[in-house]
Amino acid sequence: MIEKTAIVGMGALGLLYADIITSAKGPDAVTFVMDDERLEKYRNRNFTFNGEKRVFHMEAAENAKPADLVIVAVKYNGLESAIDTMSTSVGEDTVIMSVMNGIDSEKKIAARYGWGHTIDAIAQGMDAMRFGDDLTCTHRGQLCIGMEREEQRENLEKVVRFFQEIHMPYTEESDILHRMWAKFMMNVGVNQACAAFETDYAGTLEEGSDANRIMLAAMREVIALANSEGIGLTEKDLDEYVALERTLDPKGMPSMRQDTFAGRPSELEMFAGTVIRMAEQKGIQVPANRELYQRIEEIERKNGVRER
């Protein structure tokens, strides 16, 4: 049974899932676990969710006790430190669930804690945006969860019961790796196109625009790469995710565009960086992702978050 949840990462998704859990089970059900520096930074901040004040428990990692569920909701460049930060929150029966973008956070977590502590998950369909201490969200989306190894089954069953209890929007996937690659395809196209062309969802959906052209091309490059890995992505998956993007707030922005807008480092290495590295190993041409990488790299240089 899951009663206590620890969340590592106080960005849009961390706050979103903390709000859902505390609304169902009360404020004592969730604790944000962080290092001393972040605790000092956040302890006196006033957070809002769609304009309403929210108060969440926070705790230094060194004082944390094992939780029933640990949710990892950090950016890609914060994963390694998060794996260390959560160590005191992981006990013998703790389930770890990453809601990060990408296709390899579960592998990195399992390398430290073992597959017997994990489930596979991907978050999709939400338009949560955090600017400063204010979180806005019109679509909460859903968590797609599943397992790729038999040793994860008991954990998955625990999480399913918990999600049903707290009314978390979720789908249990029979082929979670296909779903994770499909979401990765969307992120590689949508997130990067919004960032590279400094636009919103509507800007990437305008047919004939440069942003729309490169978004679709980058997604098709992921389809080719996935197929080389034995993951059967198709044009149907692409069409479904473009349709999903159309359900989001047209003026909304994905996390990558929020980062470049705010002058923060983005998850470029997790998206185009991963595609380019894997494509080189497979001998697959990925010109759209190379163009996106160059464009976003230059924006980060101008923002002063990447060396020239």
C-alpha positions in Angstrom: 0.0 0.0 0.0 1.2 3.5 -0.9 0.7 6.1 1.8 3.8 8.3 1.8 5.2 9.8 -1.4 8.5 11.6 -1.8 9.0 13.8 -4.9 12.4 14.9 -6.1 12.0 17.9 -8.4 9.9 21.0 -7.8 9.2 21.9 -11.3 5.8 21.9 -13.1 5.3 18.2 -13.0 6.5 17.8 -9.4 4.0 20.4 -8.3 1.2 19.0 -10.5 1.5 15.5 -9.0 2.0 16.8 -5.5 -1.3 18.7 -5.9 -3.2 15.7 -7.1 -1.9 13.5 -4.3 -2.5 16.0 -1.5 -5.9 16.8 -2.8 -6.8 13.1 -2.3 -4.9 12.1 0.7 -4.0 15.4 2.6 -0.8 17.4 3.0 1.0 14.8 5.0 1.0 12.3 2.1 3.7 14.2 0.1 7.1 15.5 0.9 9.5 17.2 -1.5 13.0 15.9 -0.8 15.9 18.1 -1.8 19.5 19.0 -0.9 20.2 21.7 1.7 20.8 24.4 -0.9 17.4 23.9 -2.6 15.6 23.7 0.7 17.0 27.1 1.7 15.9 28.4 -1.6 12.3 27.1 -1.5 11.3 27.0 2.1 9.8 30.5 2.3 8.4 30.6 -1.2 4.6 31.0 -1.8 3.4 28.6 -4.6 0.2 29.0 -6.5 -1.8 26.5 -8.7 -4.0 28.3 -11.2 -3.9 31.3 -8.9 -4.7 29.4 -5.6 -2.1 29.2 -2.9 -0.5 25.8 -2.2 1.7 24.8 0.7 3.8 21.6 0.4 6.0 19.8 2.9 9.8 20.0 2.1 12.6 18.1 3.8 16.4 17.9 3.5 17.4 14.6 1.9 19.7 13.8 4.9 16.7 13.8 7.2 14.3 11.9 4.9 12.9 8.5 5.8 12.0 5.8 3.3 8.8 6.5 1.3 6.4 4.1 -0.3 6.7 5.9 -3.6 9.4 8.1 -5.0 8.5 10.3 -8.0 11.5 11.6 -10.0 10.4 14.9 -11.7 13.7 16.6 -12.5 15.2 17.9 -15.7 17.6 15.7 -17.6 20.7 17.5 -16.4 19.5 17.0 -12.8 19.0 13.2 -12.9 22.4 12.1 -11.6 22.1 14.4 -8.6 18.5 13.3 -8.0 19.6 9.6 -7.9 21.9 10.6 -5.1 19.3 12.8 -3.4 16.6 10.1 -3.2 18.9 7.5 -1.5 17.5 8.1 2.0 13.9 7.9 0.6 14.4 4.5 -0.9 13.7 1.6 1.4 13.3 -2.1 0.9 9.8 -1.8 -0.5 9.9 1.6 -2.1 8.6 2.0 -5.7 10.5 4.5 -7.9 8.7 6.2 -10.8 10.3 8.7 -13.2 8.0 11.1 -15.0 10.9 12.6 -16.9 10.9 13.0 -20.7 13.2 10.8 -22.7 13.8 7.0 -22.9 16.6 6.2 -20.5 15.9 7.6 -17.0 14.5 4.3 -15.8 17.7 2.5 -16.9 19.8 5.0 -15.0 17.7 4.7 -11.9 17.6 0.9 -12.1 21.4 0.9 -12.5 21.6 2.3 -9.0 18.6 0.8 -7.2 17.6 -2.2 -9.3 14.7 -2.9 -11.6 12.9 -4.4 -8.7 12.3 -0.9 -7.3 11.0 0.6 -10.5 8.1 0.9 -12.9 8.2 2.6 -16.3 6.2 5.7 -16.8 5.7 8.6 -19.2 3.7 11.8 -18.7 1.7 13.1 -21.6 -1.2 15.5 -22.5 -0.7 18.1 -19.8 0.0 21.7 -20.5 1.4 22.6 -17.0 3.6 25.7 -17.1 5.6 27.1 -14.1 6.9 30.6 -14.1 8.5 31.6 -10.9 6.3 30.3 -8.1 3.1 30.2 -10.2 1.9 27.0 -11.9 -0.9 27.1 -14.4 -2.5 24.1 -16.0 -5.7 23.6 -18.0 -5.1 20.0 -19.0 -3.6 17.6 -16.4 -3.1 14.9 -19.0 -2.3 11.4 -17.9 0.5 9.1 -16.8 1.1 6.1 -19.0 2.6 3.3 -16.8 3.8 -0.2 -17.4 6.6 -2.7 -17.0 9.3 -4.0 -19.3 10.5 -6.8 -16.9 8.6 -9.3 -14.8 10.3 -8.2 -11.6 8.4 -4.8 -11.9 5.0 -6.5 -11.8 4.3 -6.1 -8.1 5.4 -2.5 -8.1 3.0 -1.8 -11.1 0.1 -3.4 -9.3 0.8 -1.2 -6.2 0.9 2.0 -8.3 -2.3 1.0 -10.2 -4.2 0.6 -6.8 -2.8 3.9 -5.6 -3.8 5.8 -8.8 -7.3 4.4 -8.6 -7.5 5.5 -4.9 -6.4 9.1 -5.6 -8.1 9.4 -9.0 -4.9 10.0 -10.9 -5.5 10.0 -14.6 -3.5 7.1 -16.0 -3.3 4.3 -18.6 -1.7 0.9 -18.0 0.2 0.2 -21.1 0.7 -3.4 -22.4 3.7 -2.1 -24.4 5.2 0.6 -22.4 8.4 0.9 -24.5 6.4 1.7 -27.6 4.5 4.4 -25.6 7.8 5.9 -24.2 9.3 6.0 -27.7 6.1 7.6 -29.1 6.2 10.3 -26.5 9.9 10.8 -27.1 9.1 11.3 -30.8 6.6 14.0 -29.8 9.0 15.8 -27.5 11.8 15.7 -30.1 9.5 17.4 -32.6 7.2 19.7 -30.6 9.5 20.7 -27.7 12.5 21.4 -29.9 10.5 23.2 -32.6 8.9 25.5 -30.0 12.3 26.3 -28.6 14.2 26.6 -31.8 11.6 28.9 -33.4 10.7 30.7 -30.1 7.0 30.0 -30.6 4.1 28.3 -28.9 2.1 25.2 -29.7 0.0 27.1 -32.3 3.2 28.2 -34.1 4.4 24.6 -34.7 0.9 23.5 -35.9 0.7 26.1 -38.7 0.9 24.1 -41.8 3.7 25.1 -44.2 5.6 27.0 -41.6 9.3 26.3 -41.0 8.5 25.3 -37.4 5.8 22.8 -38.6 8.1 21.4 -41.3 11.0 20.7 -39.0 8.8 19.4 -36.2 7.4 16.7 -38.5 10.8 15.9 -40.0 12.4 15.5 -36.6 9.5 13.2 -35.5 10.0 11.0 -38.6 13.7 10.7 -37.8 12.7 9.2 -34.4 10.4 6.8 -36.2 13.3 5.5 -38.2 15.5 5.3 -35.2 12.9 3.5 -33.1 12.3 1.0 -35.9 16.1 0.2 -36.0 15.7 -0.6 -32.2 12.8 -3.0 -32.8 10.2 -0.5 -31.7 7.4 -0.3 -34.3 6.6 3.4 -34.5 4.6 4.4 -37.5 3.0 7.5 -39.2 -0.2 6.6 -37.2 1.7 7.3 -34.0 2.9 10.6 -35.4 -0.7 11.6 -36.4 -2.0 10.6 -32.9 0.6 12.8 -31.2 0.0 15.8 -33.5 -3.7 15.4 -32.7 -2.8 15.4 -29.0 -0.8 18.6 -29.4 -3.9 20.2 -30.9 -5.8 19.6 -27.6 -3.3 21.7 -25.7 -3.6 25.5 -25.0 -2.5 27.0 -28.4 -0.6 29.7 -26.5 1.0 27.2 -24.1 4.7 26.3 -24.3 6.4 23.0 -23.5 9.1 22.8 -20.9 11.9 23.3 -23.3 10.6 26.5 -24.6 9.9 27.7 -21.0 13.6 27.0 -20.3 14.9 28.9 -23.3 12.4 31.8 -22.6 13.7 32.0 -19.0 17.3 31.7 -20.0 17.8 28.3 -18.4 19.7 25.3 -19.8 17.4 23.1 -21.8 17.1 19.4 -22.3 18.7 19.6 -25.7 21.1 16.7 -25.0 18.2 14.5 -24.0 16.3 15.2 -27.3 18.4 16.0 -30.4 21.6 15.0 -28.6 20.3 11.5 -28.0 18.9 11.2 -31.5 22.1 12.3 -33.1 24.3 10.0 -31.0 22.1 6.9 -31.6 21.7 7.7 -35.3 25.5 7.9 -35.7 25.7 4.4 -34.3 23.0 3.1 -36.6 24.2 5.0 -39.7 20.8 6.9 -40.0 20.7 10.4 -41.3 18.9 12.9 -39.0 19.3 16.4 -40.7 16.2 17.9 -38.9 17.5 17.0 -35.5 21.0 18.4 -36.4 19.4 21.7 -37.5 17.3 21.9 -34.3 20.5 21.1 -32.2 22.3 24.0 -33.9 19.5 26.5 -33.5 18.9 25.7 -29.8 22.6 25.5 -29.1 22.9 29.1 -30.4 19.9 30.3 -28.3 21.6 28.8 -25.2 24.9 30.6 -26.1 23.0 33.9 -26.4 21.4 33.1 -23.0 24.8 32.6 -21.5 24.0 29.0 -20.4 26.3 27.3 -22.9 29.9 28.0 -23.7 30.9 29.4 -27.0 
